[in-house]
Amino acid sequence: MTSHCKKQSITARVHSWSGSNEEGQALVEFALVASMLLVVITGILIFGIFEMQLMSLTEGVNSAGRVLAVSAGLTLDPCAAAAQAVQNAAPLLSPSNLSYQIVLNPTPASGSTTAQTYSGASCSSTSTTTGAPGYLVSGGSVTVTAYAKKCSLAIFGKNFLPGGCQIYQTITEIVQ
Protein backbone atom coordinates (compact mmCIF):
# COMPACT_ATOMS: atom_id res chain seq x y z
CA MET A 1 0.00 0.00 0.00
CA THR A 2 2.77 2.38 0.74
CA SER A 3 4.24 1.94 -2.71
CA HIS A 4 0.89 2.83 -4.24
CA CYS A 5 0.76 6.07 -2.28
CA LYS A 6 4.26 6.96 -3.39
CA LYS A 7 3.28 6.45 -7.05
CA GLN A 8 0.39 8.83 -6.72
CA SER A 9 2.48 11.50 -5.15
CA ILE A 10 5.17 11.15 -7.84
CA THR A 11 2.49 11.28 -10.56
CA ALA A 12 0.90 14.30 -8.94
CA ARG A 13 4.29 16.03 -8.81
CA VAL A 14 4.97 15.34 -12.49
CA HIS A 15 1.55 16.76 -13.46
CA SER A 16 2.13 19.86 -11.36
CA TRP A 17 5.48 20.49 -13.06
CA SER A 18 4.40 19.91 -16.66
CA GLY A 19 0.78 21.07 -16.50
CA SER A 20 -2.09 19.12 -17.95
CA ASN A 21 -2.25 17.87 -21.54
CA GLU A 22 -5.33 19.98 -22.24
CA GLU A 23 -3.46 23.25 -21.74
CA GLY A 24 -1.03 22.37 -24.52
CA GLN A 25 -3.89 21.40 -26.79
CA ALA A 26 -5.61 24.73 -26.20
CA LEU A 27 -2.41 26.59 -27.05
CA VAL A 28 -2.05 24.74 -30.36
CA GLU A 29 -5.71 25.36 -31.24
CA PHE A 30 -5.34 29.05 -30.39
CA ALA A 31 -2.24 29.35 -32.60
CA LEU A 32 -4.06 27.78 -35.57
CA VAL A 33 -7.25 29.78 -35.16
CA ALA A 34 -5.53 33.09 -34.36
CA SER A 35 -3.38 33.02 -37.50
CA MET A 36 -6.38 32.38 -39.74
CA LEU A 37 -8.41 35.01 -37.91
CA LEU A 38 -5.67 37.63 -38.35
CA VAL A 39 -5.49 36.95 -42.10
CA VAL A 40 -9.28 37.32 -42.45
CA ILE A 41 -9.38 40.52 -40.38
CA THR A 42 -6.49 42.02 -42.38
CA GLY A 43 -8.25 41.16 -45.63
CA ILE A 44 -11.42 42.86 -44.43
CA LEU A 45 -9.44 45.98 -43.48
CA ILE A 46 -7.67 46.16 -46.86
CA PHE A 47 -10.96 45.70 -48.71
CA GLY A 48 -12.41 48.46 -46.51
CA ILE A 49 -9.59 50.79 -47.57
CA PHE A 50 -10.31 49.98 -51.22
CA GLU A 51 -14.01 50.72 -50.71
CA MET A 52 -13.10 53.97 -48.95
CA GLN A 53 -11.07 54.99 -52.02
CA LEU A 54 -14.02 54.16 -54.26
CA MET A 55 -16.46 56.14 -52.12
CA SER A 56 -14.04 59.06 -51.97
CA LEU A 57 -13.76 59.12 -55.77
CA THR A 58 -17.55 58.93 -56.10
CA GLU A 59 -17.99 61.93 -53.80
CA GLY A 60 -15.30 63.83 -55.70
CA VAL A 61 -16.93 63.25 -59.09
CA ASN A 62 -20.35 64.21 -57.72
CA SER A 63 -18.84 67.41 -56.34
CA ALA A 64 -17.17 68.19 -59.68
CA GLY A 65 -20.48 67.69 -61.51
CA ARG A 66 -22.26 70.08 -59.12
CA VAL A 67 -19.50 72.68 -59.49
CA LEU A 68 -19.69 72.61 -63.29
CA ALA A 69 -23.51 72.59 -63.27
CA VAL A 70 -23.49 76.04 -61.64
CA SER A 71 -20.39 77.46 -63.36
CA ALA A 72 -21.83 78.59 -66.73
CA GLY A 73 -20.23 81.94 -67.57
CA LEU A 74 -18.31 82.05 -64.28
CA THR A 75 -15.06 80.22 -64.98
CA LEU A 76 -12.28 80.47 -67.54
CA ASP A 77 -11.12 76.91 -66.91
CA PRO A 78 -13.97 74.43 -66.25
CA CYS A 79 -11.58 71.45 -66.30
CA ALA A 80 -9.43 72.94 -63.54
CA ALA A 81 -12.56 73.72 -61.50
CA ALA A 82 -13.71 70.11 -61.86
CA ALA A 83 -10.27 68.69 -61.00
CA GLN A 84 -10.02 70.92 -57.94
CA ALA A 85 -13.50 69.85 -56.81
CA VAL A 86 -12.52 66.18 -57.09
CA GLN A 87 -9.28 66.74 -55.16
CA ASN A 88 -11.06 68.74 -52.44
CA ALA A 89 -13.75 66.09 -51.97
CA ALA A 90 -11.35 63.13 -52.22
CA PRO A 91 -8.29 64.00 -50.11
CA LEU A 92 -7.42 60.31 -49.66
CA LEU A 93 -6.54 59.98 -53.34
CA SER A 94 -3.22 61.24 -54.63
CA PRO A 95 -3.68 64.00 -57.25
CA SER A 96 -0.83 62.48 -59.28
CA ASN A 97 -2.85 59.26 -59.67
CA LEU A 98 -6.00 61.01 -60.93
CA SER A 99 -6.91 61.68 -64.54
CA TYR A 100 -10.04 63.30 -65.95
CA GLN A 101 -12.31 63.34 -68.97
CA ILE A 102 -14.83 66.15 -69.19
CA VAL A 103 -17.49 66.31 -71.90
CA LEU A 104 -19.22 69.65 -72.40
CA ASN A 105 -22.35 69.49 -74.54
CA PRO A 106 -24.25 72.75 -75.07
CA THR A 107 -27.12 70.87 -76.79
CA PRO A 108 -27.82 67.67 -74.86
CA ALA A 109 -29.92 66.08 -77.62
CA SER A 110 -29.28 62.41 -78.30
CA GLY A 111 -26.54 61.95 -80.87
CA SER A 112 -25.47 65.60 -80.67
CA THR A 113 -22.23 66.39 -82.52
CA THR A 114 -21.49 69.64 -80.68
CA ALA A 115 -20.07 67.95 -77.59
CA GLN A 116 -16.45 68.72 -76.79
CA THR A 117 -14.31 66.26 -74.87
CA TYR A 118 -11.35 67.41 -72.77
CA SER A 119 -8.81 65.13 -71.15
CA GLY A 120 -6.75 66.44 -68.31
CA ALA A 121 -7.05 68.95 -65.54
CA SER A 122 -6.92 72.09 -67.67
CA CYS A 123 -8.89 73.47 -70.61
CA SER A 124 -8.49 77.19 -70.05
CA SER A 125 -9.58 80.03 -72.29
CA THR A 126 -9.18 83.81 -72.25
CA SER A 127 -12.93 84.37 -72.34
CA THR A 128 -16.03 82.78 -70.81
CA THR A 129 -17.65 82.67 -74.27
CA THR A 130 -14.88 80.93 -76.26
CA GLY A 131 -13.11 77.61 -75.95
CA ALA A 132 -14.18 75.19 -73.23
CA PRO A 133 -16.06 77.81 -71.18
CA GLY A 134 -18.10 78.63 -74.31
CA TYR A 135 -19.47 75.06 -74.33
CA LEU A 136 -20.57 75.35 -70.70
CA VAL A 137 -23.98 76.96 -71.35
CA SER A 138 -27.25 76.93 -69.45
CA GLY A 139 -29.45 74.00 -70.51
CA GLY A 140 -26.49 72.00 -71.79
CA SER A 141 -24.97 69.02 -70.10
CA VAL A 142 -21.61 68.21 -68.59
CA THR A 143 -20.20 64.73 -68.00
CA VAL A 144 -17.29 64.33 -65.60
CA THR A 145 -15.31 61.09 -65.41
CA ALA A 146 -12.38 60.67 -63.03
CA TYR A 147 -9.96 57.76 -63.08
CA ALA A 148 -7.81 56.75 -60.11
CA LYS A 149 -4.95 54.45 -60.96
CA LYS A 150 -2.64 52.65 -58.55
CA CYS A 151 -5.36 51.96 -56.02
CA SER A 152 -4.29 50.01 -52.95
CA LEU A 153 -4.90 46.27 -52.64
CA ALA A 154 -1.78 45.16 -50.76
CA ILE A 155 -1.71 42.94 -47.68
CA PHE A 156 1.52 42.47 -45.72
CA GLY A 157 3.49 43.94 -48.63
CA LYS A 158 1.96 41.54 -51.18
CA ASN A 159 0.09 43.36 -53.95
CA PHE A 160 -2.86 41.27 -55.06
CA LEU A 161 -3.13 43.23 -58.31
CA PRO A 162 0.49 43.58 -59.48
CA GLY A 163 -0.64 45.01 -62.82
CA GLY A 164 -2.33 47.78 -60.86
CA CYS A 165 -5.96 48.54 -60.49
CA GLN A 166 -7.95 51.45 -61.79
CA ILE A 167 -11.25 52.71 -60.48
CA TYR A 168 -13.40 55.33 -62.14
CA GLN A 169 -16.61 57.19 -61.57
CA THR A 170 -18.74 59.28 -63.89
CA ILE A 171 -21.66 61.70 -63.57
CA THR A 172 -23.74 63.75 -65.98
CA GLU A 173 -25.36 67.01 -64.87
CA ILE A 174 -27.51 69.63 -66.56
CA VAL A 175 -25.92 73.08 -66.53
CA GLN A 176 -28.06 75.69 -64.75
Buried (B, 14 or more C-beta within 10 A) or exposed (E): EEEEEEEEEEEEEEEEEEEEEEEEEEEEEEEEEEEEEEEEEEEEEBEEBBEEBBEBBBBBBBBBBBBBBEBBEEBBBBBBBBBBBBBEBBEEBEEEBBBBBBBBBBEBEEEEEEBBEBEEBEBEBEEBEEBBBBBBBEEBBBBBBBBBBEBBBEBEEEEEEEEEBEBBBBBBBEBE
